[in-house]
Amino acid sequence: MIHIATAQDITALLSIENASFAGDRISRRSFRHLLGHGNTLTLLDARVGAPRGYLMLLFRANSSVARLYTIATHPDFLGRGVAAALLRRAELAARERGCDRLRLEIRHDNQASLGLFHSRDYRIFGQYADYYEDGMHAHRLEKPLAGAR
Ligand SMILES: CC(C)(COP(=O)(O)OP(=O)(O)OC[C@H]1O[C@@H](n2cnc3c(N)ncnc32)[C@H](O)[C@@H]1OP(=O)(O)O)[C@@H](O)C(=O)NCCC(=O)NCCS
């Protein structure tokens, strides 16, 4: 059910994005730009007519650190392991690209996301003040990717 998203999946990605985030949303235009960029990998979990969740990774040339740019599960499918499965696939994909660490930012008030990443061995290593549209701070999290090539 998880596949690499292409421009044909933008409507599905938007439906998850718009249902999952109140602000700082990725627009159709930004999705088009990001999906066309060689340094991103977007994984989508979807059945026909039912997009369940997605995740986007960013890679930088000459860097062994991959960035988890966003992850979201559609509200209809929360708590069923959708995000956990996407994250497993993303860690594998990052290792295959030669990365040895995965990093991301999480809002201080996002308990579900903190629960997800803490339970999958991500650790807080820093903060960004006033990081989001509404002024909320961000935790910076990181996980070493075992077995990275
Ligand atoms: C965070 C989010 C992606 C989790 O998605 P999900 O598909 O419901 O998560 P899963 O069912 O795969 O759960 C995996 C783990 O996350 C943690 N978790 C999930 N929901 C949680 C909650 N409400 N509170 C605390 N921990 C939670 C649990 O540790 C769970 O592991 P377990 O089932 O082994 O106990 C989802 O809540 C979401 O899309 N939120 C809105 C968008 C968002 O905030 N994205 C993150 C931006 S950094």
The ligand as an ORCA input file, in Angstrom:
! r2SCAN-3c Opt
* xyz 0 1
  C       1.638     11.959     14.584
  C       0.824     11.112     13.620
  C       1.532     11.129     12.249
  C       0.756      9.661     14.137
  O       0.093      8.890     13.130
  P      -0.636      7.483     13.411
  O      -0.754      6.809     12.088
  O      -1.878      7.693     14.173
  O       0.435      6.744     14.325
  P       0.566      5.160     14.514
  O      -0.781      4.546     14.651
  O       1.482      4.604     13.479
  O       1.272      5.092     15.931
  C       2.663      4.879     16.077
  C       3.113      5.350     17.446
  O       2.901      6.743     17.610
  C       2.582      7.027     18.968
  N       1.299      7.736     18.973
  C       0.357      7.747     17.991
  N      -0.666      8.553     18.345
  C      -0.364      9.037     19.573
  C      -1.013      9.931     20.455
  N      -2.207     10.470     20.141
  N      -0.405     10.233     21.627
  C       0.801      9.719     21.946
  N       1.468      8.855     21.135
  C       0.896      8.522     19.970
  C       2.527      5.717     19.705
  O       3.784      5.533     20.321
  C       2.359      4.705     18.581
  O       3.020      3.516     18.854
  P       2.240      2.230     19.403
  O       1.025      2.055     18.529
  O       3.255      1.163     19.232
  O       1.880      2.572     20.785
  C      -0.638     11.636     13.504
  O      -1.151     11.858     14.791
  C      -0.821     12.877     12.648
  O      -0.889     12.806     11.421
  N      -0.936     14.052     13.287
  C      -1.207     15.299     12.556
  C      -0.051     15.709     11.689
  C       1.218     15.878     12.496
  O       1.209     16.449     13.582
  N       2.352     15.380     11.950
  C       3.631     15.407     12.604
  C       4.413     16.607     12.240
  S       6.072     16.460     12.943
*
